[in-house]
Amino acid sequence: MTAPTERNRLDEEESPYLRQHADNPVHWQPWDDAALEAAKERNVPIFLSIGYSACHWCHVMEEESFEDEDVAELLNEHFVPIKVDREERPDIDAIYMSICQQVTGGGGWPLSAWLTPDGKPFYVGTYFPKRSQQGRPGFIDLLENVKNTWQENPEEMKNRGEQWTDAIEGELESTPEADDAPGPELLGSAAEQTVRTADREYGGFGRGGPKFPQPARLHLLLRAYDRTGATQYRDVAVEALDAMADGGMYDHIGGGFHRYATDRKWTVPHFEKMLYDNAELPRAYLAGYQLTGDERYAELVRETFAFLEREMRHPEGGFYSTLDARSEDEAGNYGEGPFYVWTPSDVYEAVEDERDDDIDTETRADIVCERYGVTQSGNFEGKTVLTLTTDVPDLAEKYDVSEDEVRDVLADARHSMFEAREERERPPRDEKILAGWNGLLIAALAEGGFVLDEHYTDLAADALDFVREKLWDEADAKLSRRFKDEDVAIDGYLEDYAFLARGAFALYESTGNPDHLEFALDLARAIEREFWDAERETLYFTPESGERLVARPQELADQSTPSSLGVATDVLAVLSEFAPDEAFAEIPEAVLETHARTVESNPFQYATLALVADRNATGSLELTVAGDELPEAWHDRLAETYLPMRVLTRRPPTEDGVAAWCEKLGVENVPPIWADRESAGEPTLYVCRSFTCSPPVTDIDAGLEWADDLAPD
């Protein structure tokens, strides 16, 4: 029987990223027992390469090194080369990225790490060119050096591996001495710190590039403005929302957001489109819409959801992970961004068949080019990434037409340019479906369905049904992470359970369907069972019953996705209102005490946890509706009103109905959020915060007045 490392085994994997490397001459192995045992038997180091399918520099390193026969010969003979998709295995990524950041001061993908046969790292980096250049060591030279050192003095590598593993454990696994949970003053200090990091000239955070979306920081600022009325918090949030909406990070033709902007001015993005960005950013824009009333924010959400439904949705309801940045241009060259960029002649050709007796083709093309900054020289490799460059009133004045005519020209052109773009070579799509990322989108769609259009609620329900059917094992109450072509794999991580629980609860809030609340409670019970460590009083990222790695990470900080520990803590705090006999309420308090000093020392870095701490300190705004349905007028008022920390719960109008719900949910006693809150013969609203409640009201405006009265100072 052939030894596993004598061939490339990635053709057996479902991950599109791993399969991209299945034809490399490198004998790539997946991260599994066979590969790890082979390293021990051969007594050679592991070369670990971590990336994802839409990663630009991952593609570059593959073309330069992993498709090269000389590199492959070195790797195959003297190492066990292992490929990992970070989107499938974020636990492995977190461990080795942690030491990369500690040792080098930076990180990114591809992540390149050399490990002892038992998985302990002794050399790390990111992208390496094949040959040394611009101060970067060459990959071939590194392989030769590591090979020689391992053969001549393996103890040096093993000792460093021990030291670095201790550093990983200290960074990711250990917990500090507990302190009092943060108080209500944290929100203000977090907002102040966030403002100090803001780029007041170009929007967003940081005074240089690249610029990343930071949805949790935007929620923090909007909540702080609502609490205090300090206009600088609102202004900084709006500046960031507008910058992302105007710049090249947003796809002005097809909708949806690219990963991030490479420059301070938000002009040129990294072109991949990730499901999580297109879930979390719409939630931020919905909050901005409710707070400011700016209809443009609502339109961005609609366009983003339309993109997701059109291009990222599985026929049965789940949503795919990623659109790649790279595709072929008209000359057959494969590179980043050609699907999205334009020249003036491209614009002219797209609009030339439009019919308008009053405005000729050349003028229409000129209006479009000025609106989106399309020039002969371009802003990206001789072509133009579209940005909103010129306002409609200025265009109307320059071309001596009405503003409505300009808007009509732009609307027609967007349609024509979309149709023209559809003829281009499309970027590849990573069609794995991840439980957690779908959970993020389900929450966004559910909120969008409540605020904008019920169709989004239907999409959210279909996605939740898909994940429950394909990835949830009801008998064992366990969640798998990944679905791809009917293949289900990988034990769910904390982010999968937490993000999906948040989505299920948001769908319950939007619809009042107790089935969604039941699933959220089932996921919360699994979080307590699999991820809660009562001795260390924290929630770990990997399940107790899962694979043992060199460390068991926690995820406190927000990264490209929100902190899983933060979201899980928030979900448990909210769901504790519905299951008072379970330990849900004790876990958030303990977690916040454990990590109090960390969050207080740098709250904008831990914005999700800071928001949870604020809920813990000031209490949720509980809106309990007793009745068969939510009246339409109530729905409309709630949809247009910004109510951070809102918990909207329905209950049947009678006690018998509530008892039936409790039995369905597996709750022994009627939770306080429902107890003694019957209908007064018509839909009745109860408003509560921190054990203080309004009398029952049957008028939504009276209820919202009580909400204002109960708001924290």
TAUR-V741002 format. One record per residue. N is the residue number from 0. RES is the residue in one small letter. NEAR is the number of other ideal C-beta (glycine too) atoms within 12 Angstrom. D_CENTER is the distance of its C-alpha to the mean C-alpha in Angstrom with 2 decimals. Layout:
n=(N N)
res=(RES RES)
near=(NEAR NEAR)
d_center=(D_CENTER D_CENTER)
This chain:
n=(0 1 2 3 4 5 6 7 8 9 10 11 12 13 14 15 16 17 18 19 20 21 22 23 24 25 26 27 28 29 30 31 32 33 34 35 36 37 38 39 40 41 42 43 44 45 46 47 48 49 50 51 52 53 54 55 56 57 58 59 60 61 62 63 64 65 66 67 68 69 70 71 72 73 74 75 76 77 78 79 80 81 82 83 84 85 86 87 88 89 90 91 92 93 94 95 96 97 98 99 100 101 102 103 104 105 106 107 108 109 110 111 112 113 114 115 116 117 118 119 120 121 122 123 124 125 126 127 128 129 130 131 132 133 134 135 136 137 138 139 140 141 142 143 144 145 146 147 148 149 150 151 152 153 154 155 156 157 158 159 160 161 162 163 164 165 166 167 168 169 170 171 172 173 174 175 176 177 178 179 180 181 182 183 184 185 186 187 188 189 190 191 192 193 194 195 196 197 198 199 200 201 202 203 204 205 206 207 208 209 210 211 212 213 214 215 216 217 218 219 220 221 222 223 224 225 226 227 228 229 230 231 232 233 234 235 236 237 238 239 240 241 242 243 244 245 246 247 248 249 250 251 252 253 254 255 256 257 258 259 260 261 262 263 264 265 266 267 268 269 270 271 272 273 274 275 276 277 278 279 280 281 282 283 284 285 286 287 288 289 290 291 292 293 294 295 296 297 298 299 300 301 302 303 304 305 306 307 308 309 310 311 312 313 314 315 316 317 318 319 320 321 322 323 324 325 326 327 328 329 330 331 332 333 334 335 336 337 338 339 340 341 342 343 344 345 346 347 348 349 350 351 352 353 354 355 356 357 358 359 360 361 362 363 364 365 366 367 368 369 370 371 372 373 374 375 376 377 378 379 380 381 382 383 384 385 386 387 388 389 390 391 392 393 394 395 396 397 398 399 400 401 402 403 404 405 406 407 408 409 410 411 412 413 414 415 416 417 418 419 420 421 422 423 424 425 426 427 428 429 430 431 432 433 434 435 436 437 438 439 440 441 442 443 444 445 446 447 448 449 450 451 452 453 454 455 456 457 458 459 460 461 462 463 464 465 466 467 468 469 470 471 472 473 474 475 476 477 478 479 480 481 482 483 484 485 486 487 488 489 490 491 492 493 494 495 496 497 498 499 500 501 502 503 504 505 506 507 508 509 510 511 512 513 514 515 516 517 518 519 520 521 522 523 524 525 526 527 528 529 530 531 532 533 534 535 536 537 538 539 540 541 542 543 544 545 546 547 548 549 550 551 552 553 554 555 556 557 558 559 560 561 562 563 564 565 566 567 568 569 570 571 572 573 574 575 576 577 578 579 580 581 582 583 584 585 586 587 588 589 590 591 592 593 594 595 596 597 598 599 600 601 602 603 604 605 606 607 608 609 610 611 612 613 614 615 616 617 618 619 620 621 622 623 624 625 626 627 628 629 630 631 632 633 634 635 636 637 638 639 640 641 642 643 644 645 646 647 648 649 650 651 652 653 654 655 656 657 658 659 660 661 662 663 664 665 666 667 668 669 670 671 672 673 674 675 676 677 678 679 680 681 682 683 684 685 686 687 688 689 690 691 692 693 694 695 696 697 698 699 700 701 702 703 704 705 706 707 708 709 710 711 712)
res=(m t a p t e r n r l d e e e s p y l r q h a d n p v h w q p w d d a a l e a a k e r n v p i f l s i g y s a c h w c h v m e e e s f e d e d v a e l l n e h f v p i k v d r e e r p d i d a i y m s i c q q v t g g g g w p l s a w l t p d g k p f y v g t y f p k r s q q g r p g f i d l l e n v k n t w q e n p e e m k n r g e q w t d a i e g e l e s t p e a d d a p g p e l l g s a a e q t v r t a d r e y g g f g r g g p k f p q p a r l h l l l r a y d r t g a t q y r d v a v e a l d a m a d g g m y d h i g g g f h r y a t d r k w t v p h f e k m l y d n a e l p r a y l a g y q l t g d e r y a e l v r e t f a f l e r e m r h p e g g f y s t l d a r s e d e a g n y g e g p f y v w t p s d v y e a v e d e r d d d i d t e t r a d i v c e r y g v t q s g n f e g k t v l t l t t d v p d l a e k y d v s e d e v r d v l a d a r h s m f e a r e e r e r p p r d e k i l a g w n g l l i a a l a e g g f v l d e h y t d l a a d a l d f v r e k l w d e a d a k l s r r f k d e d v a i d g y l e d y a f l a r g a f a l y e s t g n p d h l e f a l d l a r a i e r e f w d a e r e t l y f t p e s g e r l v a r p q e l a d q s t p s s l g v a t d v l a v l s e f a p d e a f a e i p e a v l e t h a r t v e s n p f q y a t l a l v a d r n a t g s l e l t v a g d e l p e a w h d r l a e t y l p m r v l t r r p p t e d g v a a w c e k l g v e n v p p i w a d r e s a g e p t l y v c r s f t c s p p v t d i d a g l e w a d d l a p d)
near=(6 11 18 27 33 17 25 32 30 34 20 20 33 27 41 32 40 41 28 33 42 27 17 32 23 37 36 44 41 38 39 27 17 23 38 30 20 30 34 20 16 24 20 32 41 45 49 46 50 45 43 42 39 41 39 32 31 38 32 26 36 36 22 25 38 40 24 24 16 23 36 30 20 32 42 30 22 31 42 41 45 45 46 45 44 40 44 44 40 40 41 41 39 41 44 51 41 38 40 33 26 24 24 23 12 15 27 30 37 40 44 43 46 43 45 36 29 22 37 34 43 37 36 38 36 31 36 36 26 28 20 16 14 10 8 21 23 26 40 26 22 33 37 24 26 38 27 18 23 32 18 12 16 21 14 20 32 25 17 28 32 21 21 35 31 21 28 36 24 19 30 34 30 22 30 22 14 19 21 20 32 36 22 26 22 39 42 31 26 40 40 24 29 41 29 21 27 32 27 19 15 26 31 41 40 27 16 17 24 25 35 36 44 39 43 42 41 48 46 49 48 42 44 41 31 35 33 23 15 22 19 22 34 29 23 37 43 34 30 45 44 28 36 48 37 32 40 44 47 45 43 40 36 34 30 40 44 47 39 36 39 28 26 23 29 39 33 34 42 38 38 43 43 43 49 41 45 49 50 44 50 50 45 41 46 44 41 39 32 33 34 25 15 22 16 23 37 30 25 37 43 28 31 44 43 29 33 45 30 23 29 40 29 31 13 18 29 38 49 40 45 43 39 39 38 33 28 19 23 19 10 10 14 22 28 34 40 31 38 45 40 41 30 25 21 35 39 27 23 33 38 23 18 32 13 24 9 17 28 19 24 19 26 36 35 27 41 46 35 32 38 41 31 39 25 16 13 26 30 31 19 21 31 33 42 43 38 30 26 25 18 26 16 17 33 24 16 18 29 14 26 17 20 15 23 33 21 24 37 37 24 27 43 29 21 30 40 29 19 28 30 17 15 24 22 20 34 26 29 38 31 42 46 50 50 46 47 51 54 44 54 52 45 46 48 45 43 46 35 38 40 35 25 20 19 38 35 24 37 49 30 29 50 46 27 31 46 35 23 30 39 32 19 15 7 16 24 29 46 32 44 41 38 33 18 16 20 26 29 38 30 46 49 52 49 47 50 49 51 49 51 50 49 44 47 46 45 39 42 40 32 30 27 31 22 40 42 30 40 45 39 35 48 48 33 38 48 37 24 31 45 35 28 19 10 22 29 37 48 40 47 38 33 23 17 26 21 18 33 35 31 32 40 44 43 45 36 38 35 39 43 49 39 48 48 48 51 49 53 45 51 45 42 41 46 36 40 47 36 22 20 27 23 34 27 24 37 42 27 31 49 42 29 36 43 32 24 32 44 29 22 23 41 37 27 39 43 43 48 51 45 50 45 42 41 40 33 31 28 41 40 38 41 43 38 35 28 18 20 30 22 13 19 31 29 16 27 32 30 23 29 33 34 34 38 36 37 40 42 38 44 29 25 18 19 14 23 32 20 17 32 29 16 21 33 22 33 14 19 29 34 25 39 38 24 18 36 25 27 18 13 19 33 33 41 39 40 33 31 20 12 19 27 27 19 27 27 23 22 28 19 21 37 27 19 26 36 20 19 27 28 30 14)
d_center=(42.96 40.81 38.98 35.20 34.87 37.59 35.28 31.75 30.19 26.85 28.42 28.16 24.34 22.01 19.05 19.41 18.73 21.53 23.75 23.55 25.51 27.90 30.65 30.59 33.90 32.03 32.41 28.73 28.08 25.05 24.30 26.81 30.06 32.24 30.77 30.75 34.29 35.44 34.51 36.61 39.47 39.64 39.06 36.88 33.63 30.27 28.47 24.75 22.54 18.75 16.63 14.70 16.10 14.89 15.85 18.82 20.70 20.37 22.35 24.77 25.53 26.13 28.56 30.35 30.63 29.48 31.60 34.53 37.37 38.40 35.00 34.78 38.24 37.36 34.16 35.84 39.01 37.85 34.29 32.17 29.25 26.04 22.94 19.54 16.37 13.69 11.25 14.09 15.28 12.84 15.84 18.16 15.90 15.49 19.26 20.48 18.02 19.30 22.85 22.16 20.89 23.84 26.40 25.50 23.70 20.75 18.42 16.50 16.90 19.19 19.84 23.54 25.16 28.68 29.29 32.46 33.20 31.85 28.42 29.02 27.89 30.60 29.30 25.85 24.50 22.17 23.74 27.52 29.87 32.56 35.23 35.11 34.35 33.49 33.58 31.22 33.01 33.49 31.90 35.33 36.86 34.24 34.85 38.59 38.39 36.28 38.56 41.66 40.57 39.55 42.94 44.95 43.27 40.54 40.95 39.52 36.24 36.28 37.01 34.16 31.89 33.08 32.52 29.00 28.09 29.51 27.31 24.15 25.34 26.07 22.66 20.48 22.82 25.41 25.27 27.20 30.07 29.09 29.84 29.86 26.55 25.59 27.47 26.88 27.61 24.30 22.49 25.07 25.03 21.24 21.51 24.50 22.84 19.87 22.54 24.38 21.56 21.20 22.58 24.95 26.28 23.33 20.51 17.39 17.75 20.07 23.32 22.62 20.29 17.73 15.69 11.94 10.04 10.02 9.15 10.43 13.49 14.18 14.29 16.50 18.78 19.18 20.09 22.45 24.10 24.62 26.15 28.33 28.87 28.42 27.83 26.36 23.14 22.90 24.02 21.45 18.57 20.32 21.03 17.41 16.57 19.73 19.20 15.94 17.70 20.89 19.84 19.13 15.35 15.87 17.74 20.83 22.46 20.01 17.21 13.48 11.79 12.18 10.14 12.29 15.98 18.48 20.96 21.57 22.49 19.25 21.52 20.47 16.93 15.72 15.92 13.44 11.15 7.84 6.95 3.21 5.00 7.69 6.63 5.79 8.54 11.01 10.96 11.97 14.48 15.85 16.58 18.14 20.13 21.50 22.49 24.02 25.00 24.01 24.09 22.37 19.02 19.62 20.58 17.41 15.54 18.27 18.11 14.39 14.94 18.11 16.53 14.20 17.32 19.51 17.77 14.96 16.67 18.77 22.24 21.99 18.83 15.78 13.24 13.12 10.51 11.53 14.34 16.16 17.32 20.87 23.65 27.41 29.11 32.46 34.36 32.67 30.81 27.40 25.03 21.90 21.58 24.86 23.40 22.26 25.11 28.51 32.09 34.64 36.45 33.33 33.02 36.77 36.80 34.00 35.79 39.40 39.92 38.91 41.99 42.73 46.38 45.78 43.25 43.90 41.38 41.60 40.95 37.99 36.50 37.27 35.55 32.37 32.51 33.09 30.31 27.72 29.46 30.66 33.52 35.73 34.43 30.74 27.94 26.52 29.02 31.61 29.46 27.33 23.67 23.96 23.53 25.17 28.24 31.10 31.30 32.99 36.04 36.76 36.65 38.94 41.38 41.47 42.08 44.25 42.42 40.92 37.31 37.05 38.34 35.76 32.97 34.62 34.86 31.18 30.16 32.54 31.40 27.71 28.90 31.27 28.85 26.28 29.16 30.28 26.90 26.78 29.81 28.04 26.74 23.19 20.42 19.90 17.23 15.65 16.59 15.39 13.69 11.43 11.97 8.86 6.54 9.58 9.72 6.76 8.68 11.91 11.55 11.00 13.83 15.97 15.90 16.56 19.32 20.85 20.85 21.53 22.58 23.11 22.20 18.47 19.41 21.15 18.22 16.16 19.25 19.72 16.26 16.89 20.37 19.25 17.14 20.02 22.56 21.16 19.27 20.81 24.22 25.93 29.02 27.36 24.45 22.03 18.75 18.18 14.89 15.75 17.93 19.54 22.90 23.98 23.26 21.36 20.58 19.11 19.20 16.06 14.49 13.86 10.13 11.48 14.15 12.52 9.54 12.26 14.82 13.07 12.82 16.43 17.68 16.33 18.14 21.18 21.21 21.12 23.78 25.73 25.76 26.36 25.19 21.55 22.52 24.36 21.41 19.29 22.32 22.71 19.21 20.01 23.28 21.73 19.48 22.76 24.62 22.40 20.43 22.65 25.27 28.00 29.94 27.31 25.69 22.06 19.31 18.68 15.73 18.13 20.46 24.06 25.34 23.23 24.23 25.65 24.46 25.99 23.81 21.65 18.59 17.01 13.61 14.53 12.84 9.48 8.26 5.59 3.49 6.24 9.51 10.31 13.84 13.26 11.68 14.41 17.01 16.30 16.44 19.63 21.11 20.76 22.01 24.85 26.43 26.95 28.04 30.20 32.14 29.23 27.79 24.51 25.81 27.11 23.95 21.96 25.13 25.72 22.24 22.51 26.03 25.09 22.48 24.21 25.55 22.35 20.46 23.58 24.14 20.94 19.10 17.00 15.54 14.83 14.00 12.32 15.41 17.64 16.68 17.49 20.67 21.62 21.43 23.51 25.99 26.52 25.76 23.86 25.50 26.73 27.88 29.84 31.37 34.39 35.35 35.01 32.53 30.77 33.17 31.97 33.00 31.04 27.91 28.37 28.95 25.94 23.70 24.92 24.90 22.25 22.41 19.84 19.99 21.59 22.23 23.90 25.91 28.62 31.65 34.69 37.68 39.94 39.98 40.67 37.50 35.50 37.26 36.27 32.59 32.85 34.49 31.76 29.06 31.13 31.76 35.33 35.95 34.93 32.11 33.17 30.63 32.78 36.13 39.10 37.14 39.07 39.39 42.34 43.37 40.56 36.83 36.62 33.95 33.69 31.73 31.17 29.60 30.60 33.57 34.95 35.22 36.71 39.54 38.73 38.43 38.63 37.60 33.99 35.07 36.92 33.90 31.72 34.59 34.43 30.67 31.62 34.43 32.29 29.58 29.48 31.42)
